[in-house]
C-alpha cells in the first residue's frame, strides 16, 4: 500500500486544533473503480491545500471516510461531499475537535481496500496516544465488523 505522496504535517497549521470527522455512505448505482479513481484524484488535488488528510474505504457498495484537518476546512469539505450524487445515506459516525495529532499525517487521501482496512485501523489505534483517538478508531472497527 502506498502511504504518501506528500509530506504534510501539523506544523503547517500550528494554531489550529485538528478536527476529525468519520462518516459512512452508500455508493450510488454505477459507482465503481473508474468513479472512485476520479474521487481520489480530486481529493489528492484539493485536500493538501486545505490541510486535510485521511483515508477513503470502498467495499460492499459502501464508502467509509476519515477526514482530519482544520475544523472549518473539514466541515466545508463535508458539505461538498454530502451533496455529491455519487453516494447517498451519508451518516456521520463521529466528529471530534479535541484531537491534536493526526492519525494519518502523510495520507493526503488514499483509497484503502476493505481487506486492508482492519490492519490500517489497528495500526492507527496502536500508535494513538490520545484516548479520544483510540475511541474513534475502535468505533470504526466496530462499524466495520457490523457491516
Ligand atoms: C465518497 C466521496 C468522498 C469524497 N472525498 C473527497 C475528498 O476527500 N476531497 C475532495 O476534494 N473531494 C472529495 N469528493 C468529491 C467531492 O464531493 C466533489 O466532487 C469535489 O470536491 C469537487 O471538486 P471539483 O469541483 O474540483 O470537481 C468525494 C466524493 C465522494 C462521493
Backbone and ligand atoms as CSV (ligand in chain L), in Angstrom:
chain,resi,resn,atom,element,x,y,z
A,1,UNK,N,N,0.847,-1.192,0.000
A,1,UNK,CA,C,0.000,0.000,0.000
A,1,UNK,C,C,0.888,1.249,0.000
A,2,UNK,N,N,0.660,2.135,-0.901
A,2,UNK,CA,C,1.467,3.344,-0.950
A,2,UNK,C,C,0.902,4.343,0.046
A,3,UNK,N,N,1.700,4.763,0.974
A,3,UNK,CA,C,1.148,5.547,2.071
A,3,UNK,C,C,1.165,7.048,1.849
A,4,UNK,N,N,2.093,7.564,1.101
A,4,UNK,CA,C,2.060,9.022,0.967
A,4,UNK,C,C,2.726,9.524,-0.298
A,5,UNK,N,N,2.151,10.593,-0.799
A,5,UNK,CA,C,2.752,11.263,-1.947
A,5,UNK,C,C,3.345,12.568,-1.469
A,6,UNK,N,N,2.935,12.995,-0.312
A,6,UNK,CA,C,3.223,14.343,0.095
A,6,UNK,C,C,3.420,14.386,1.595
A,7,UNK,N,N,4.445,15.027,2.015
A,7,UNK,CA,C,4.660,15.152,3.453
A,7,UNK,C,C,3.901,16.377,3.938
A,8,UNK,N,N,2.864,16.139,4.694
A,8,UNK,CA,C,2.077,17.257,5.213
A,8,UNK,C,C,2.039,17.051,6.707
A,9,UNK,N,N,2.360,18.077,7.449
A,9,UNK,CA,C,2.266,17.861,8.890
A,9,UNK,C,C,1.647,19.058,9.572
A,10,UNK,N,N,1.406,18.886,10.855
A,10,UNK,CA,C,0.674,19.888,11.606
A,10,UNK,C,C,1.443,21.198,11.754
A,11,UNK,N,N,2.733,21.174,11.470
A,11,UNK,CA,C,3.492,22.412,11.587
A,11,UNK,C,C,2.997,23.460,10.608
A,12,UNK,N,N,2.291,23.015,9.556
A,12,UNK,CA,C,1.758,23.987,8.602
A,12,UNK,C,C,0.514,24.679,9.159
A,13,UNK,N,N,-0.051,24.143,10.249
A,13,UNK,CA,C,-1.239,24.740,10.872
A,13,UNK,C,C,-1.028,24.775,12.386
A,14,UNK,N,N,-0.011,25.487,12.841
A,14,UNK,CA,C,0.348,25.374,14.255
A,14,UNK,C,C,-0.737,25.853,15.214
A,15,UNK,N,N,-1.579,26.819,14.795
A,15,UNK,CA,C,-2.563,27.365,15.729
A,15,UNK,C,C,-3.854,26.565,15.794
A,16,UNK,N,N,-4.089,25.738,14.800
A,16,UNK,CA,C,-5.397,25.099,14.732
A,16,UNK,C,C,-5.400,23.700,15.314
A,17,UNK,N,N,-6.452,23.405,16.078
A,17,UNK,CA,C,-6.567,22.039,16.558
A,17,UNK,C,C,-7.079,21.193,15.391
A,18,UNK,N,N,-6.900,19.905,15.515
A,18,UNK,CA,C,-7.276,19.009,14.433
A,18,UNK,C,C,-8.699,18.508,14.641
A,19,UNK,N,N,-9.502,18.722,13.624
A,19,UNK,CA,C,-10.878,18.244,13.660
A,19,UNK,C,C,-10.913,16.922,12.892
A,20,UNK,N,N,-11.633,15.991,13.437
A,20,UNK,CA,C,-11.683,14.662,12.842
A,20,UNK,C,C,-13.136,14.281,12.603
A,21,UNK,N,N,-13.459,13.894,11.398
A,21,UNK,CA,C,-14.834,13.520,11.058
A,21,UNK,C,C,-14.825,12.183,10.328
A,22,UNK,N,N,-15.698,11.300,10.751
A,22,UNK,CA,C,-15.805,9.982,10.145
A,22,UNK,C,C,-17.250,9.771,9.706
A,23,UNK,N,N,-17.461,9.337,8.484
A,23,UNK,CA,C,-18.831,9.053,8.035
A,23,UNK,C,C,-18.841,7.788,7.204
A,24,UNK,N,N,-20.030,7.261,7.012
A,24,UNK,CA,C,-20.192,6.209,6.025
A,24,UNK,C,C,-21.359,6.575,5.128
A,25,UNK,N,N,-21.413,5.980,3.939
A,25,UNK,CA,C,-22.467,6.292,2.970
A,25,UNK,C,C,-22.610,5.116,2.016
A,26,UNK,N,N,-23.692,5.174,1.248
A,26,UNK,CA,C,-23.948,4.115,0.279
A,26,UNK,C,C,-23.567,4.628,-1.109
A,27,UNK,N,N,-22.730,3.911,-1.834
A,27,UNK,CA,C,-22.352,4.318,-3.185
A,27,UNK,C,C,-23.552,4.245,-4.114
A,28,UNK,N,N,-23.675,5.218,-5.020
A,28,UNK,CA,C,-24.799,5.212,-5.967
A,28,UNK,C,C,-24.598,4.116,-7.006
A,29,UNK,N,N,-25.697,3.740,-7.636
A,29,UNK,CA,C,-25.644,2.707,-8.678
A,29,UNK,C,C,-24.646,3.141,-9.756
A,30,UNK,N,N,-23.839,2.233,-10.204
A,30,UNK,CA,C,-22.888,2.538,-11.273
A,30,UNK,C,C,-21.562,3.099,-10.791
A,31,UNK,N,N,-21.448,3.376,-9.496
A,31,UNK,CA,C,-20.181,3.898,-8.983
A,31,UNK,C,C,-19.237,2.721,-8.741
A,32,UNK,N,N,-18.164,2.716,-9.516
A,32,UNK,CA,C,-17.187,1.634,-9.405
A,32,UNK,C,C,-15.782,2.196,-9.469
A,33,UNK,N,N,-14.855,1.352,-9.897
A,33,UNK,CA,C,-13.440,1.726,-9.870
A,33,UNK,C,C,-13.110,3.040,-10.562
A,34,UNK,N,N,-13.714,3.261,-11.742
A,34,UNK,CA,C,-13.371,4.458,-12.513
A,34,UNK,C,C,-13.772,5.714,-11.751
A,35,UNK,N,N,-14.981,5.690,-11.193
A,35,UNK,CA,C,-15.514,6.840,-10.459
A,35,UNK,C,C,-14.678,7.073,-9.191
A,36,UNK,N,N,-14.308,5.985,-8.552
A,36,UNK,CA,C,-13.535,6.095,-7.310
A,36,UNK,C,C,-12.135,6.652,-7.579
A,37,UNK,N,N,-11.560,6.250,-8.710
A,37,UNK,CA,C,-10.247,6.794,-9.081
A,37,UNK,C,C,-10.345,8.307,-9.279
A,38,UNK,N,N,-11.479,8.766,-9.847
A,38,UNK,CA,C,-11.682,10.212,-10.050
A,38,UNK,C,C,-11.806,10.922,-8.704
A,39,UNK,N,N,-12.552,10.312,-7.787
A,39,UNK,CA,C,-12.743,10.911,-6.452
A,39,UNK,C,C,-11.387,11.053,-5.751
A,40,UNK,N,N,-10.592,9.998,-5.824
A,40,UNK,CA,C,-9.277,10.024,-5.164
A,40,UNK,C,C,-8.380,11.101,-5.796
A,41,UNK,N,N,-8.421,11.191,-7.131
A,41,UNK,CA,C,-7.594,12.197,-7.813
A,41,UNK,C,C,-8.015,13.607,-7.388
A,42,UNK,N,N,-9.327,13.839,-7.313
A,42,UNK,CA,C,-9.841,15.147,-6.886
A,42,UNK,C,C,-9.387,15.441,-5.454
A,43,UNK,N,N,-9.535,14.431,-4.598
A,43,UNK,CA,C,-9.179,14.616,-3.192
A,43,UNK,C,C,-7.681,14.913,-3.056
A,44,UNK,N,N,-6.870,14.189,-3.810
A,44,UNK,CA,C,-5.425,14.389,-3.681
A,44,UNK,C,C,-5.008,15.745,-4.226
A,45,UNK,N,N,-5.826,16.278,-5.122
A,45,UNK,CA,C,-5.558,17.613,-5.648
A,45,UNK,C,C,-5.973,18.694,-4.638
A,46,UNK,N,N,-7.177,18.540,-4.054
A,46,UNK,CA,C,-7.715,19.581,-3.159
A,46,UNK,C,C,-7.222,19.490,-1.719
A,47,UNK,N,N,-7.200,18.286,-1.160
A,47,UNK,CA,C,-7.036,18.151,0.286
A,47,UNK,C,C,-5.752,18.765,0.853
A,48,UNK,N,N,-4.607,18.572,0.192
A,48,UNK,CA,C,-3.388,19.152,0.774
A,48,UNK,C,C,-3.463,20.672,0.913
A,49,UNK,N,N,-4.176,21.312,-0.017
A,49,UNK,CA,C,-4.273,22.775,0.062
A,49,UNK,C,C,-5.075,23.239,1.258
A,50,UNK,N,N,-5.958,22.350,1.743
A,50,UNK,CA,C,-6.790,22.704,2.897
A,50,UNK,C,C,-6.299,22.036,4.173
A,51,UNK,N,N,-5.144,21.424,4.088
A,51,UNK,CA,C,-4.575,20.774,5.276
A,51,UNK,C,C,-5.352,19.545,5.701
A,52,UNK,N,N,-6.049,18.925,4.751
A,52,UNK,CA,C,-6.866,17.758,5.084
A,52,UNK,C,C,-6.141,16.465,4.700
A,53,UNK,N,N,-6.146,15.521,5.626
A,53,UNK,CA,C,-5.597,14.193,5.359
A,53,UNK,C,C,-6.653,13.151,5.741
A,54,UNK,N,N,-6.404,11.902,5.391
A,54,UNK,CA,C,-7.353,10.857,5.790
A,54,UNK,C,C,-7.339,9.675,4.851
A,55,UNK,N,N,-8.356,8.847,5.004
A,55,UNK,CA,C,-8.466,7.674,4.139
A,55,UNK,C,C,-9.904,7.504,3.651
A,56,UNK,N,N,-10.045,6.862,2.507
A,56,UNK,CA,C,-11.351,6.526,1.950
A,56,UNK,C,C,-11.368,5.018,1.722
A,57,UNK,N,N,-12.421,4.395,2.206
A,57,UNK,CA,C,-12.566,2.951,2.036
A,57,UNK,C,C,-13.817,2.716,1.201
A,58,UNK,N,N,-13.747,1.817,0.232
A,58,UNK,CA,C,-14.940,1.445,-0.525
A,58,UNK,C,C,-15.016,-0.067,-0.557
A,59,UNK,N,N,-16.163,-0.579,-0.158
A,59,UNK,CA,C,-16.333,-2.026,-0.191
A,59,UNK,C,C,-17.779,-2.385,0.039
A,60,UNK,N,N,-18.226,-3.422,-0.629
A,60,UNK,CA,C,-19.596,-3.881,-0.457
A,60,UNK,C,C,-20.621,-2.807,-0.806
A,61,UNK,N,N,-20.228,-1.860,-1.661
A,61,UNK,CA,C,-21.159,-0.799,-2.052
A,61,UNK,C,C,-21.201,0.372,-1.083
A,62,UNK,N,N,-20.383,0.332,-0.030
A,62,UNK,CA,C,-20.383,1.411,0.962
A,62,UNK,C,C,-19.059,2.153,0.998
A,63,UNK,N,N,-19.176,3.463,1.249
A,63,UNK,CA,C,-17.983,4.272,1.494
A,63,UNK,C,C,-17.839,4.464,2.992
A,64,UNK,N,N,-16.611,4.680,3.354
A,64,UNK,CA,C,-16.251,4.935,4.725
A,64,UNK,C,C,-15.095,5.920,4.625
A,65,UNK,N,N,-15.238,7.108,5.196
A,65,UNK,CA,C,-14.148,8.085,5.037
A,65,UNK,C,C,-13.762,8.717,6.355
A,66,UNK,N,N,-12.483,8.875,6.533
A,66,UNK,CA,C,-11.893,9.519,7.703
A,66,UNK,C,C,-11.269,10.810,7.200
A,67,UNK,N,N,-11.729,11.948,7.715
A,67,UNK,CA,C,-11.179,13.246,7.323
A,67,UNK,C,C,-10.595,13.905,8.562
A,68,UNK,N,N,-9.422,14.481,8.457
A,68,UNK,CA,C,-8.861,15.222,9.581
A,68,UNK,C,C,-8.148,16.462,9.071
A,69,UNK,N,N,-8.259,17.554,9.843
A,69,UNK,CA,C,-7.656,18.822,9.442
A,69,UNK,C,C,-8.292,19.951,10.219
A,70,UNK,N,N,-8.038,21.204,9.809
A,70,UNK,CA,C,-8.667,22.336,10.485
A,70,UNK,C,C,-10.196,22.216,10.405
A,71,UNK,N,N,-10.889,22.545,11.521
A,71,UNK,CA,C,-12.332,22.335,11.612
A,71,UNK,C,C,-13.113,22.958,10.452
A,72,UNK,N,N,-12.826,24.237,10.145
A,72,UNK,CA,C,-13.608,24.899,9.088
A,72,UNK,C,C,-13.399,24.220,7.735
A,73,UNK,N,N,-12.180,23.786,7.461
A,73,UNK,CA,C,-11.910,23.107,6.179
A,73,UNK,C,C,-12.623,21.765,6.107
A,74,UNK,N,N,-12.568,21.013,7.204
A,74,UNK,CA,C,-13.200,19.693,7.213
A,74,UNK,C,C,-14.707,19.852,7.038
A,75,UNK,N,N,-15.293,20.837,7.749
A,75,UNK,CA,C,-16.740,20.996,7.662
A,75,UNK,C,C,-17.181,21.499,6.293
A,76,UNK,N,N,-16.416,22.391,5.691
A,76,UNK,CA,C,-16.865,22.829,4.360
A,76,UNK,C,C,-16.669,21.726,3.331
A,77,UNK,N,N,-15.597,20.947,3.452
A,77,UNK,CA,C,-15.433,19.815,2.528
A,77,UNK,C,C,-16.572,18.814,2.732
A,78,UNK,N,N,-16.944,18.598,3.979
A,78,UNK,CA,C,-18.010,17.627,4.266
A,78,UNK,C,C,-19.336,18.073,3.636
A,79,UNK,N,N,-19.586,19.398,3.633
A,79,UNK,CA,C,-20.817,19.897,2.985
A,79,UNK,C,C,-20.791,19.573,1.493
A,80,UNK,N,N,-19.634,19.742,0.868
A,80,UNK,CA,C,-19.499,19.454,-0.573
A,80,UNK,C,C,-19.669,17.951,-0.820
A,81,UNK,N,N,-18.977,17.151,-0.017
A,81,UNK,CA,C,-19.038,15.692,-0.191
A,81,UNK,C,C,-20.468,15.185,0.003
A,82,UNK,N,N,-21.166,15.725,1.021
A,82,UNK,CA,C,-22.533,15.268,1.323
A,82,UNK,C,C,-23.474,15.461,0.141
A,83,UNK,N,N,-23.214,16.517,-0.645
A,83,UNK,CA,C,-24.097,16.833,-1.766
A,83,UNK,C,C,-23.712,16.069,-3.039
A,84,UNK,N,N,-22.680,15.254,-2.970
A,84,UNK,CA,C,-22.188,14.559,-4.163
A,84,UNK,C,C,-23.148,13.418,-4.535
A,85,UNK,N,N,-23.670,13.427,-5.774
A,85,UNK,CA,C,-24.638,12.394,-6.169
A,85,UNK,C,C,-24.045,10.992,-6.313
A,86,UNK,N,N,-22.738,10.866,-6.172
A,86,UNK,CA,C,-22.136,9.538,-6.308
A,86,UNK,C,C,-22.326,8.671,-5.057
A,87,UNK,N,N,-22.958,9.258,-4.050
A,87,UNK,CA,C,-23.322,8.453,-2.876
A,87,UNK,C,C,-24.554,9.065,-2.206
A,88,UNK,N,N,-25.155,8.316,-1.280
A,88,UNK,CA,C,-26.320,8.804,-0.547
A,88,UNK,C,C,-26.296,8.192,0.849
A,89,UNK,N,N,-27.329,8.484,1.634
A,89,UNK,CA,C,-27.429,7.984,3.013
A,89,UNK,C,C,-26.136,8.238,3.793
A,90,UNK,N,N,-25.679,9.485,3.706
A,90,UNK,CA,C,-24.439,9.835,4.407
A,90,UNK,C,C,-24.721,9.944,5.912
A,91,UNK,N,N,-24.025,9.154,6.693
A,91,UNK,CA,C,-24.220,9.171,8.154
A,91,UNK,C,C,-22.892,9.492,8.833
A,92,UNK,N,N,-22.875,10.580,9.578
A,92,UNK,CA,C,-21.653,10.935,10.320
A,92,UNK,C,C,-21.578,10.047,11.552
A,93,UNK,N,N,-20.472,9.336,11.688
A,93,UNK,CA,C,-20.303,8.390,12.801
A,93,UNK,C,C,-19.632,9.040,13.996
A,94,UNK,N,N,-18.720,9.950,13.729
A,94,UNK,CA,C,-18.124,10.663,14.848
A,94,UNK,C,C,-17.491,11.950,14.357
A,95,UNK,N,N,-17.466,12.921,15.272
A,95,UNK,CA,C,-16.908,14.219,14.971
A,95,UNK,C,C,-16.248,14.713,16.249
A,96,UNK,N,N,-15.005,15.094,16.147
A,96,UNK,CA,C,-14.247,15.376,17.360
A,96,UNK,C,C,-13.266,16.494,17.065
A,97,UNK,N,N,-13.267,17.539,17.882
A,97,UNK,CA,C,-12.271,18.574,17.592
A,97,UNK,C,C,-11.277,18.799,18.716
A,98,UNK,N,N,-11.171,17.842,19.593
A,98,UNK,CA,C,-10.154,17.980,20.631
A,98,UNK,C,C,-8.893,17.194,20.287
A,99,UNK,N,N,-8.970,16.485,19.174
A,99,UNK,CA,C,-7.809,15.691,18.784
A,99,UNK,C,C,-6.755,16.608,18.183
A,100,UNK,N,N,-5.562,16.542,18.723
A,100,UNK,CA,C,-4.496,17.451,18.264
A,100,UNK,C,C,-3.565,16.788,17.265
A,101,UNK,N,N,-3.425,15.511,17.381
A,101,UNK,CA,C,-2.497,14.807,16.492
A,101,UNK,C,C,-3.265,14.178,15.342
A,102,UNK,N,N,-2.654,14.163,14.197
A,102,UNK,CA,C,-3.284,13.462,13.080
A,102,UNK,C,C,-2.962,11.975,13.171
A,103,UNK,N,N,-3.934,11.179,12.811
A,103,UNK,CA,C,-3.672,9.744,12.760
A,103,UNK,C,C,-3.103,9.339,11.405
A,104,UNK,N,N,-3.407,10.130,10.377
A,104,UNK,CA,C,-2.930,9.812,9.031
A,104,UNK,C,C,-2.198,11.033,8.474
A,105,UNK,N,N,-1.110,11.453,9.145
A,105,UNK,CA,C,-0.474,12.717,8.771
A,105,UNK,C,C,0.062,12.750,7.357
A,106,UNK,N,N,0.418,11.609,6.803
A,106,UNK,CA,C,1.021,11.604,5.473
A,106,UNK,C,C,0.092,11.079,4.396
A,107,UNK,N,N,-1.154,10.921,4.729
A,107,UNK,CA,C,-2.095,10.348,3.776
A,107,UNK,C,C,-2.972,11.463,3.228
A,108,UNK,N,N,-2.667,11.961,2.033
A,108,UNK,CA,C,-3.433,13.098,1.502
A,108,UNK,C,C,-4.866,12.666,1.207
A,109,UNK,N,N,-5.101,11.469,0.863
A,109,UNK,CA,C,-6.396,10.771,0.775
A,109,UNK,C,C,-6.154,9.538,-0.067
A,110,UNK,N,N,-5.984,8.450,0.628
A,110,UNK,CA,C,-5.679,7.201,-0.061
A,110,UNK,C,C,-6.907,6.316,-0.051
A,111,UNK,N,N,-7.039,5.534,-1.105
A,111,UNK,CA,C,-8.082,4.516,-1.140
A,111,UNK,C,C,-7.520,3.270,-0.465
A,112,UNK,N,N,-8.233,2.790,0.536
A,112,UNK,CA,C,-7.791,1.595,1.244
A,112,UNK,C,C,-8.769,0.467,0.921
A,113,UNK,N,N,-8.227,-0.665,0.538
A,113,UNK,CA,C,-9.070,-1.833,0.253
A,113,UNK,C,C,-9.681,-2.332,1.548
A,114,UNK,N,N,-10.894,-2.843,1.433
A,114,UNK,CA,C,-11.576,-3.360,2.618
A,114,UNK,C,C,-10.712,-4.424,3.312
A,115,UNK,N,N,-10.048,-5.234,2.520
A,115,UNK,CA,C,-9.215,-6.292,3.096
A,115,UNK,C,C,-8.088,-5.729,3.955
A,116,UNK,N,N,-7.685,-4.479,3.672
A,116,UNK,CA,C,-6.554,-3.885,4.398
A,116,UNK,C,C,-6.985,-2.958,5.527
A,117,UNK,N,N,-8.268,-2.600,5.546
A,117,UNK,CA,C,-8.684,-1.534,6.456
A,117,UNK,C,C,-8.513,-1.904,7.924
A,118,UNK,N,N,-8.775,-3.149,8.251
A,118,UNK,CA,C,-8.638,-3.556,9.656
A,118,UNK,C,C,-7.195,-3.323,10.140
A,119,UNK,N,N,-6.234,-3.707,9.293
A,119,UNK,CA,C,-4.822,-3.540,9.638
A,119,UNK,C,C,-4.478,-2.053,9.782
A,120,UNK,N,N,-4.989,-1.242,8.849
A,120,UNK,CA,C,-4.709,0.198,8.882
A,120,UNK,C,C,-5.259,0.807,10.181
A,121,UNK,N,N,-6.504,0.445,10.504
A,121,UNK,CA,C,-7.142,0.997,11.705
A,121,UNK,C,C,-6.474,0.500,12.983
A,122,UNK,N,N,-6.122,-0.776,12.998
A,122,UNK,CA,C,-5.469,-1.313,14.195
A,122,UNK,C,C,-4.100,-0.664,14.410
A,123,UNK,N,N,-3.375,-0.454,13.322
A,123,UNK,CA,C,-2.072,0.235,13.421
A,123,UNK,C,C,-2.249,1.626,13.978
A,124,UNK,N,N,-3.261,2.339,13.428
A,124,UNK,CA,C,-3.513,3.714,13.876
A,124,UNK,C,C,-3.921,3.715,15.345
A,125,UNK,N,N,-4.763,2.746,15.743
A,125,UNK,CA,C,-5.218,2.677,17.136
A,125,UNK,C,C,-4.038,2.410,18.068
A,126,UNK,N,N,-3.113,1.592,17.612
A,126,UNK,CA,C,-1.952,1.274,18.438
A,126,UNK,C,C,-1.054,2.469,18.651
A,127,UNK,N,N,-0.902,3.280,17.588
A,127,UNK,CA,C,0.007,4.415,17.729
A,127,UNK,C,C,-0.696,5.648,18.295
A,128,UNK,N,N,-2.011,5.587,18.468
A,128,UNK,CA,C,-2.738,6.742,19.014
A,128,UNK,C,C,-2.412,6.921,20.491
A,129,UNK,N,N,-2.022,8.154,20.839
A,129,UNK,CA,C,-1.678,8.387,22.239
A,129,UNK,C,C,-2.870,8.974,22.985
A,130,UNK,N,N,-3.807,9.528,22.248
A,130,UNK,CA,C,-4.955,10.200,22.840
A,130,UNK,C,C,-6.137,9.225,22.969
A,131,UNK,N,N,-6.777,9.160,24.134
A,131,UNK,CA,C,-7.892,8.226,24.313
A,131,UNK,C,C,-9.056,8.477,23.351
A,132,UNK,N,N,-9.255,9.750,22.969
A,132,UNK,CA,C,-10.330,10.057,22.014
A,132,UNK,C,C,-10.054,9.427,20.654
A,133,UNK,N,N,-8.781,9.420,20.292
A,133,UNK,CA,C,-8.405,8.814,19.013
A,133,UNK,C,C,-8.661,7.317,19.051
A,134,UNK,N,N,-8.260,6.730,20.161
A,134,UNK,CA,C,-8.466,5.285,20.313
A,134,UNK,C,C,-9.954,4.962,20.236
A,135,UNK,N,N,-10.773,5.813,20.900
A,135,UNK,CA,C,-12.218,5.603,20.930
A,135,UNK,C,C,-12.789,5.672,19.512
A,136,UNK,N,N,-12.392,6.696,18.769
A,136,UNK,CA,C,-12.904,6.875,17.398
A,136,UNK,C,C,-12.493,5.691,16.513
A,137,UNK,N,N,-11.266,5.237,16.696
A,137,UNK,CA,C,-10.790,4.118,15.875
A,137,UNK,C,C,-11.491,2.821,16.249
A,138,UNK,N,N,-11.723,2.634,17.538
A,138,UNK,CA,C,-12.426,1.427,17.954
A,138,UNK,C,C,-13.868,1.443,17.460
A,139,UNK,N,N,-14.458,2.642,17.419
A,139,UNK,CA,C,-15.811,2.786,16.865
A,139,UNK,C,C,-15.811,2.369,15.391
A,140,UNK,N,N,-14.781,2.815,14.668
A,140,UNK,CA,C,-14.679,2.442,13.251
A,140,UNK,C,C,-14.537,0.924,13.106
A,141,UNK,N,N,-13.735,0.323,13.955
A,141,UNK,CA,C,-13.554,-1.134,13.885
A,141,UNK,C,C,-14.863,-1.857,14.184
A,142,UNK,N,N,-15.631,-1.324,15.136
A,142,UNK,CA,C,-16.934,-1.927,15.451
A,142,UNK,C,C,-17.888,-1.807,14.266
A,143,UNK,N,N,-17.906,-0.618,13.644
A,143,UNK,CA,C,-18.769,-0.394,12.485
A,143,UNK,C,C,-18.378,-1.351,11.352
A,144,UNK,N,N,-17.094,-1.545,11.226
A,144,UNK,CA,C,-16.565,-2.412,10.184
A,144,UNK,C,C,-17.051,-3.852,10.399
A,145,UNK,N,N,-17.007,-4.283,11.651
A,145,UNK,CA,C,-17.448,-5.649,11.962
A,145,UNK,C,C,-18.957,-5.811,11.772
A,146,UNK,N,N,-19.698,-4.729,12.045
A,146,UNK,CA,C,-21.151,-4.786,11.933
A,146,UNK,C,C,-21.601,-4.778,10.468
A,147,UNK,N,N,-20.775,-4.206,9.593
A,147,UNK,CA,C,-21.172,-4.034,8.174
A,147,UNK,C,C,-21.202,-5.366,7.427
L,1,LIG,C1,C,-17.298,9.230,-1.081
L,1,LIG,C2,C,-16.717,10.523,-1.594
L,1,LIG,C3,C,-15.568,11.051,-0.996
L,1,LIG,C4,C,-15.019,12.245,-1.445
L,1,LIG,N1,N,-13.899,12.757,-0.837
L,1,LIG,C5,C,-13.383,13.916,-1.265
L,1,LIG,C6,C,-12.232,14.486,-0.622
L,1,LIG,O1,O,-11.668,13.956,0.343
L,1,LIG,N2,N,-11.761,15.674,-1.124
L,1,LIG,C7,C,-12.323,16.296,-2.197
L,1,LIG,O2,O,-11.854,17.355,-2.582
L,1,LIG,N3,N,-13.395,15.772,-2.808
L,1,LIG,C8,C,-13.936,14.614,-2.377
L,1,LIG,N4,N,-15.039,14.094,-3.020
L,1,LIG,C9,C,-15.544,14.789,-4.210
L,1,LIG,C10,C,-16.406,15.986,-3.859
L,1,LIG,O3,O,-17.705,15.520,-3.496
L,1,LIG,C11,C,-16.539,16.941,-5.045
L,1,LIG,O4,O,-16.959,16.237,-6.173
L,1,LIG,C12,C,-15.228,17.607,-5.383
L,1,LIG,O5,O,-14.632,18.167,-4.249
L,1,LIG,C13,C,-15.483,18.719,-6.400
L,1,LIG,O6,O,-14.247,19.103,-6.909
L,1,LIG,P1,P,-14.168,19.800,-8.372
L,1,LIG,O7,O,-15.140,20.953,-8.321
L,1,LIG,O8,O,-12.749,20.237,-8.494
L,1,LIG,O9,O,-14.562,18.745,-9.339
L,1,LIG,C14,C,-15.620,12.907,-2.553
L,1,LIG,C15,C,-16.762,12.368,-3.134
L,1,LIG,C16,C,-17.317,11.192,-2.678
L,1,LIG,C17,C,-18.545,10.621,-3.336
